[in-house]
Amino acid sequence: MNTEQLQLFEEQTIRTAWDEENEEWYFSIVDVVGVLTESVDATSYWRKLKQRLKEEGNETVTNCHALKMKAADGKRRFTDVANTEQLLRIIQSIPSKKAEPFKLWLAQVGRERMEETMDPELIAERLIATYERKGYTKEWINQRLQAISARKELTDEWKDRGVSSVKEYAILTDEITKAWSGMTTRQYKTHKGLKKESLRDNMSTTELVLNMLAETATKDISRVAKPNGFEENKQVAKRGGSVADVARMALEEQTGIPVITSQNAIQLNHVVGAMIEASVSITDEESKG
């Protein structure tokens, strides 16, 4: 029912979940508190504020509930969340110069979701705009969008074959990744020097294509083999990944160049790299002056 997403407010991440049934957003309260208060320990700030609001008989806090969301360490933990109405009431209790801009941002997030529901093409348009701002090439963006579509088709197939939990999805993804690259998702991210960042957003165009081939092959094999349950889907995932492994080895034999690179988005993307270098240069000059 809930689709988890990361939203950005002034370049700061806020975890959110879209409730399809009730058609409303839920926001991580701790993340919002951290943005508004700029507190080093937003969790403690929220704990004290929550206690005070309860003592005052504030029904908003009582009605808030928790959802499992991915924490900084990658593990999913229960997190206090609030819908837009509840969040606006909580914000009133937080003295912050960012309160008004944040309210406008909340309205924008809600409006964009409604627009996307009526016109799904807007999702792709906004995603393209985001990647363009980050300096990705058009070729890479096109491959990334196709990869997203392929991933959605695969997860739909998994649902039809008796796989439903997030943990099982992660294990199956690891099997596919390991079969074609020789590394689990975590090992692959470590190879690229990543922590919380998206692995796919840090792949080269060729890596993206091979990963998409692995997931598409897994989906196609699944539709023929009709696996039932997690264990059978696990075997199909290995078979799908091996298809891309054959393609990877063939390409490496022809070019003499390893497909899998340790470079991440900053190193692969010259535009972003140049922007960072320019920013560092300006900072150095200012510090010297």
C-alpha positions as CSV (number, residue, x, y, z in Angstrom):
1,M,0.0,0.0,0.0
2,N,2.8,2.4,0.8
3,T,5.4,3.5,-1.8
4,E,8.5,4.8,0.0
5,Q,10.4,7.7,-1.7
6,L,13.0,10.3,-0.8
7,Q,12.1,13.9,-1.2
8,L,14.4,16.9,-1.2
9,F,13.8,20.2,0.7
10,E,16.6,22.7,0.2
11,E,19.0,19.8,-0.7
12,Q,18.1,17.9,2.5
13,T,16.5,14.5,2.3
14,I,13.2,13.7,3.8
15,R,11.8,10.1,3.8
16,T,8.2,9.9,2.6
17,A,5.7,7.2,1.8
18,W,2.7,7.5,-0.5
19,D,-0.5,5.7,0.7
20,E,-2.2,4.5,-2.4
21,E,-5.4,3.6,-0.7
22,N,-5.9,7.0,1.1
23,E,-4.0,8.9,-1.6
24,E,-1.9,10.9,0.8
25,W,1.8,11.4,1.7
26,Y,3.3,10.4,5.1
27,F,6.5,12.1,6.1
28,S,9.2,11.0,8.6
29,I,8.8,13.4,11.5
30,V,12.4,13.1,12.6
31,D,13.6,14.1,9.2
32,V,11.3,17.2,9.1
33,V,12.4,18.1,12.7
34,G,16.0,17.9,11.6
35,V,15.5,20.2,8.6
36,L,13.5,22.8,10.5
37,T,15.6,22.9,13.7
38,E,19.0,22.1,12.2
39,S,19.5,20.1,15.4
40,V,22.4,17.7,15.7
41,D,20.2,15.2,17.4
42,A,16.7,15.5,15.8
43,T,15.6,12.2,17.4
44,S,16.0,13.6,20.9
45,Y,14.4,16.9,19.9
46,W,11.4,15.1,18.5
47,R,11.2,12.8,21.6
48,K,11.0,15.8,23.9
49,L,8.6,17.7,21.7
50,K,6.4,14.6,21.4
51,Q,6.3,14.2,25.2
52,R,5.4,17.9,25.7
53,L,2.7,17.8,23.1
54,K,1.2,14.7,24.7
55,E,1.2,16.4,28.1
56,E,-0.6,19.3,26.6
57,G,-3.3,16.9,25.2
58,N,-2.3,17.4,21.6
59,E,-4.4,14.8,19.6
60,T,-2.2,15.2,16.5
61,V,0.7,13.4,18.3
62,T,-1.7,10.7,19.6
63,N,-3.0,10.0,16.1
64,C,0.4,9.8,14.5
65,H,1.6,6.3,13.7
66,A,4.9,4.5,12.6
67,L,6.0,3.0,9.4
68,K,9.1,1.0,8.6
69,M,11.6,3.2,6.6
70,K,15.2,2.8,5.6
71,A,17.6,4.4,8.1
72,A,21.0,5.8,7.5
73,D,22.6,2.4,8.0
74,G,20.4,0.9,5.3
75,K,18.2,-1.1,7.8
76,R,14.5,-0.6,7.9
77,R,13.1,0.6,11.2
78,F,9.8,1.9,12.5
79,T,9.7,5.7,12.2
80,D,7.1,8.1,13.5
81,V,5.3,9.6,10.5
82,A,2.6,12.2,9.9
83,N,0.4,13.1,7.0
84,T,0.3,16.7,5.7
85,E,-2.4,17.9,8.0
86,Q,-0.7,16.4,11.1
87,L,2.7,17.7,10.0
88,L,1.4,21.3,9.6
89,R,0.1,21.2,13.2
90,I,3.4,19.8,14.5
91,I,5.4,22.5,12.6
92,Q,3.4,25.2,14.5
93,S,5.1,24.0,17.7
94,I,8.6,24.3,16.2
95,P,10.1,27.8,16.1
96,S,11.9,27.9,12.8
97,K,12.6,30.5,10.1
98,K,12.1,27.6,7.6
99,A,8.5,26.9,8.7
100,E,6.8,29.0,5.9
101,P,9.1,27.8,3.1
102,F,8.5,24.2,4.3
103,K,4.7,24.6,4.2
104,L,4.9,25.8,0.6
105,W,7.1,22.8,-0.2
106,L,4.5,20.4,1.4
107,A,1.8,21.9,-0.8
108,Q,4.1,21.5,-3.9
109,V,4.8,17.9,-3.1
110,G,1.1,17.1,-2.8
111,R,0.2,19.0,-5.9
112,E,2.8,17.2,-8.0
113,R,1.7,13.8,-6.9
114,M,-1.9,14.6,-7.9
115,E,-0.7,15.8,-11.3
116,E,1.3,12.7,-11.8
117,T,-1.7,10.5,-10.9
118,M,-3.6,12.2,-13.7
119,D,-0.7,12.3,-16.1
120,P,2.0,9.6,-15.5
121,E,4.3,11.1,-18.1
122,L,5.0,14.0,-15.7
123,I,6.9,11.5,-13.5
124,A,9.3,10.8,-16.3
125,E,9.6,14.5,-17.2
126,R,10.5,15.5,-13.6
127,L,12.9,12.6,-13.3
128,I,14.6,13.6,-16.5
129,A,14.9,17.2,-15.3
130,T,16.4,16.0,-12.0
131,Y,19.1,14.0,-13.8
132,E,19.8,16.8,-16.2
133,R,20.4,19.2,-13.3
134,K,22.9,16.7,-11.9
135,G,24.7,16.8,-15.2
136,Y,24.0,13.3,-16.6
137,T,24.1,12.8,-20.4
138,K,21.0,12.2,-22.4
139,E,22.2,8.8,-23.4
140,W,22.6,7.8,-19.8
141,I,19.2,9.3,-18.8
142,N,17.5,7.3,-21.5
143,Q,19.1,4.1,-20.3
144,R,18.2,4.9,-16.7
145,L,14.5,5.4,-17.6
146,Q,14.5,2.1,-19.5
147,A,16.1,0.4,-16.5
148,I,13.4,1.7,-14.2
149,S,10.7,0.3,-16.5
150,A,12.5,-3.1,-16.6
151,R,12.8,-3.2,-12.9
152,K,9.1,-2.5,-12.4
153,E,8.2,-5.3,-14.8
154,L,10.5,-7.6,-12.8
155,T,9.0,-6.8,-9.4
156,D,5.5,-7.2,-10.9
157,E,6.5,-10.6,-12.1
158,W,7.9,-11.5,-8.6
159,K,4.6,-10.5,-7.0
160,D,2.8,-12.8,-9.4
161,R,5.2,-15.6,-8.5
162,G,4.7,-15.4,-4.7
163,V,7.5,-13.0,-3.7
164,S,6.3,-10.0,-1.7
165,S,8.6,-8.9,1.1
166,V,11.2,-6.2,0.7
167,K,13.8,-8.5,2.2
168,E,13.1,-11.2,-0.4
169,Y,13.3,-8.6,-3.2
170,A,16.8,-7.5,-1.9
171,I,18.0,-11.1,-1.8
172,L,16.8,-11.8,-5.3
173,T,18.4,-8.6,-6.6
174,D,21.7,-9.7,-4.9
175,E,21.5,-13.0,-6.7
176,I,21.0,-11.3,-10.1
177,T,23.8,-8.8,-9.5
178,K,26.2,-11.5,-8.2
179,A,25.4,-13.7,-11.2
180,W,26.4,-11.1,-13.8
181,S,29.0,-9.0,-12.0
182,G,30.5,-11.4,-9.5
183,M,29.5,-9.1,-6.6
184,T,26.5,-8.6,-4.3
185,T,24.9,-5.2,-4.4
186,R,26.7,-4.2,-1.2
187,Q,30.1,-5.4,-2.6
188,Y,29.4,-3.5,-5.8
189,K,28.6,-0.3,-3.9
190,T,31.7,-0.7,-1.8
191,H,33.7,-1.2,-5.0
192,K,32.4,2.2,-6.2
193,G,33.0,3.9,-2.8
194,L,29.3,4.3,-2.2
195,K,27.3,4.2,1.1
196,K,23.7,5.3,1.0
197,E,23.7,6.4,-2.7
198,S,21.8,4.5,-5.4
199,L,24.0,1.9,-7.2
200,R,22.2,2.3,-10.5
201,D,22.7,6.1,-10.4
202,N,26.4,5.5,-10.2
203,M,26.7,2.9,-13.0
204,S,28.1,3.7,-16.4
205,T,25.8,3.3,-19.4
206,T,27.3,-0.1,-20.2
207,E,26.8,-1.3,-16.6
208,L,23.2,0.0,-16.7
209,V,22.5,-1.9,-19.9
210,L,23.9,-5.2,-18.6
211,N,22.1,-4.9,-15.3
212,M,18.9,-4.2,-17.2
213,L,19.6,-7.2,-19.4
214,A,20.0,-9.4,-16.3
215,E,16.7,-8.2,-14.8
216,T,14.8,-8.5,-18.2
217,A,16.2,-12.0,-18.7
218,T,15.1,-12.9,-15.2
219,K,11.6,-11.7,-15.9
220,D,11.4,-13.5,-19.3
221,I,12.7,-16.8,-17.9
222,S,10.3,-16.5,-15.0
223,R,7.3,-16.1,-17.4
224,V,8.3,-19.4,-19.1
225,A,9.5,-21.4,-16.0
226,K,6.6,-20.1,-13.7
227,P,8.5,-20.4,-10.4
228,N,6.5,-20.6,-7.2
229,G,7.7,-19.0,-4.1
230,F,11.0,-17.5,-3.0
231,E,13.4,-20.5,-3.5
232,E,12.3,-21.2,-7.0
233,N,12.5,-17.5,-7.9
234,K,16.0,-17.5,-6.5
235,Q,17.1,-20.1,-9.0
236,V,15.5,-18.1,-11.8
237,A,17.3,-15.0,-10.7
238,K,20.6,-16.7,-11.0
239,R,19.8,-17.9,-14.5
240,G,18.7,-14.4,-15.6
241,G,21.9,-12.9,-14.2
242,S,24.0,-15.4,-16.0
243,V,22.6,-14.3,-19.3
244,A,24.1,-10.8,-18.7
245,D,27.3,-12.4,-17.5
246,V,27.8,-14.1,-20.8
247,A,27.3,-10.7,-22.6
248,R,29.7,-9.0,-20.2
249,M,32.5,-11.5,-20.8
250,A,31.9,-11.4,-24.6
251,L,32.2,-7.6,-24.6
252,E,35.3,-7.6,-22.4
253,E,36.9,-10.2,-24.8
254,Q,36.2,-7.9,-27.8
255,T,37.4,-4.7,-26.1
256,G,40.0,-5.9,-23.6
257,I,38.4,-3.4,-21.1
258,P,36.6,-4.5,-17.9
259,V,33.0,-3.5,-18.0
260,I,32.6,-3.1,-14.2
261,T,34.3,0.1,-13.1
262,S,35.1,1.5,-9.6
263,Q,34.1,4.9,-10.8
264,N,31.0,6.5,-9.4
265,A,28.7,9.2,-10.8
266,I,31.1,12.0,-9.9
267,Q,34.0,10.4,-11.7
268,L,31.9,9.2,-14.6
269,N,30.1,12.4,-15.1
270,H,32.5,15.1,-16.3
271,V,29.9,17.9,-15.8
272,V,29.3,17.1,-12.2
273,G,33.0,16.6,-11.6
274,A,33.8,20.0,-13.2
275,M,31.2,21.7,-11.0
276,I,32.6,20.2,-7.9
277,E,36.2,21.1,-8.8
278,A,35.1,24.7,-9.6
279,S,33.3,24.9,-6.3
280,V,36.4,23.7,-4.4
281,S,38.6,26.1,-6.4
282,I,36.3,29.1,-5.4
283,T,36.2,28.0,-1.8
284,D,40.1,27.8,-1.7
285,E,40.4,31.2,-3.3
286,E,38.0,32.7,-0.8
287,S,39.8,31.1,2.1
288,K,43.1,32.5,0.9
289,G,41.6,35.9,0.5
